Amino acid sequence: SEPFAGSDVAALQATAEKTPDGKFYVVNGLKKWITEGMYADYFVTAVRTGKTGTPKDLSMLLVERGPGLETKQIKTTYSTCCGTCMVIMNNVKVPVGNLLGKEGNGFRQIMYNFN
């Protein structure tokens, strides 16, 4: 989920652009209400890899906690031990090998998970 998209998957705003050498994606954006996010080392993340503004732009990346990735705990009514957080990605470099499936197939992957 994202602060401005909620459950509207097609409205996701996080982006991933390939570096000029094609070896990395540079990821920028926010994810919100991520349970156990405070403790996670890896994040399965939906991002926009295209610029058409359609669901065909979405892809799934495995993003490792590292430089440019920050988590901030969100206080909830149920418990802070769940580590619910906001994930802030600012120019996070992700190897292209961390693409899950095919580029542009992320919307399908997410909908399959909902079903």
C-alpha positions as CSV (number, residue, x, y, z in Angstrom):
1,S,0.0,0.0,0.0
2,E,1.0,3.6,-0.5
3,P,-0.1,6.8,1.2
4,F,-1.8,8.1,-1.9
5,A,-3.0,4.8,-3.4
6,G,-4.4,2.7,-0.6
7,S,-5.9,-0.4,-2.1
8,D,-6.0,1.1,-5.6
9,V,-3.1,-0.9,-7.0
10,A,-3.3,0.8,-10.4
11,A,-2.6,4.2,-8.6
12,L,0.8,3.2,-7.2
13,Q,3.4,5.9,-7.5
14,A,6.7,4.3,-6.5
15,T,9.1,4.3,-9.5
16,A,12.0,2.2,-10.7
17,E,14.1,3.5,-13.5
18,K,17.0,1.6,-15.1
19,T,20.5,3.0,-14.8
20,P,22.1,3.9,-18.2
21,D,24.2,0.7,-18.1
22,G,21.0,-1.3,-17.5
23,K,22.4,-3.2,-14.5
24,F,20.2,-1.6,-11.8
25,Y,16.9,-0.1,-11.1
26,V,16.8,3.1,-9.1
27,V,13.8,3.0,-6.8
28,N,12.0,6.0,-5.3
29,G,8.7,6.1,-3.4
30,L,6.8,5.3,-0.2
31,K,5.1,2.2,1.1
32,K,2.8,2.4,4.1
33,W,1.2,0.0,6.6
34,I,4.0,-2.6,6.1
35,T,3.5,-5.2,8.9
36,E,6.9,-6.5,10.2
37,G,8.6,-3.9,8.0
38,M,10.7,-2.6,10.9
39,Y,12.4,-6.0,11.1
40,A,12.5,-6.9,7.4
41,D,15.8,-7.2,5.4
42,Y,13.9,-7.6,2.1
43,F,10.8,-6.0,0.7
44,V,8.7,-7.4,-2.2
45,T,7.7,-4.1,-3.8
46,A,5.4,-3.0,-6.6
47,V,6.9,-0.2,-8.6
48,R,6.2,1.7,-11.9
49,T,8.8,0.7,-14.5
50,G,6.9,2.3,-17.4
51,K,5.5,5.8,-18.0
52,T,2.2,5.2,-19.7
53,G,0.2,5.7,-16.5
54,T,-1.5,2.3,-16.9
55,P,-1.4,-0.9,-14.9
56,K,1.0,-2.3,-17.6
57,D,3.7,-0.1,-16.1
58,L,3.8,-2.1,-12.8
59,S,6.6,-4.5,-12.0
60,M,7.6,-6.4,-8.9
61,L,11.1,-6.0,-7.3
62,L,12.8,-7.6,-4.4
63,V,14.3,-4.6,-2.6
64,E,17.0,-5.2,0.0
65,R,17.4,-3.0,3.0
66,G,20.4,-0.8,2.4
67,P,21.5,2.7,1.5
68,G,18.5,4.9,0.6
69,L,15.9,2.7,2.3
70,E,14.5,3.9,5.6
71,T,11.7,2.5,7.8
72,K,9.7,4.6,10.3
73,Q,7.5,2.8,12.8
74,I,3.7,3.6,12.7
75,K,2.0,3.5,16.0
76,T,-1.1,1.3,15.8
77,T,-3.9,0.5,18.1
78,Y,-3.1,-3.2,18.1
79,S,0.6,-3.4,19.0
80,T,3.9,-1.9,18.3
81,C,5.5,-5.3,18.4
82,C,4.2,-6.0,14.9
83,G,6.7,-3.5,13.5
84,T,4.2,-1.8,11.2
85,C,6.0,1.0,9.3
86,M,6.4,3.3,6.5
87,V,9.1,2.4,4.0
88,I,10.9,5.3,2.4
89,M,13.0,4.6,-0.7
90,N,15.2,7.4,-1.9
91,N,17.4,6.4,-4.9
92,V,17.7,2.8,-3.8
93,K,19.8,0.8,-6.3
94,V,18.3,-2.6,-7.0
95,P,20.1,-5.2,-9.3
96,V,18.0,-6.0,-12.4
97,G,18.2,-9.6,-11.3
98,N,15.9,-8.8,-8.4
99,L,13.0,-8.3,-10.9
100,L,10.3,-10.8,-9.9
101,G,8.7,-12.2,-13.1
102,K,8.7,-10.0,-16.1
103,E,8.8,-6.2,-16.4
104,G,5.2,-4.9,-16.7
105,N,3.6,-8.0,-15.2
106,G,3.3,-6.7,-11.7
107,F,-0.4,-5.8,-11.8
108,R,-1.2,-9.4,-12.7
109,Q,1.0,-10.7,-9.9
110,I,-0.7,-8.5,-7.4
111,M,-4.2,-9.4,-8.5
112,Y,-3.3,-13.1,-8.5
113,N,-2.2,-12.7,-4.8
114,F,-5.5,-11.0,-3.9
115,N,-7.5,-13.9,-5.4
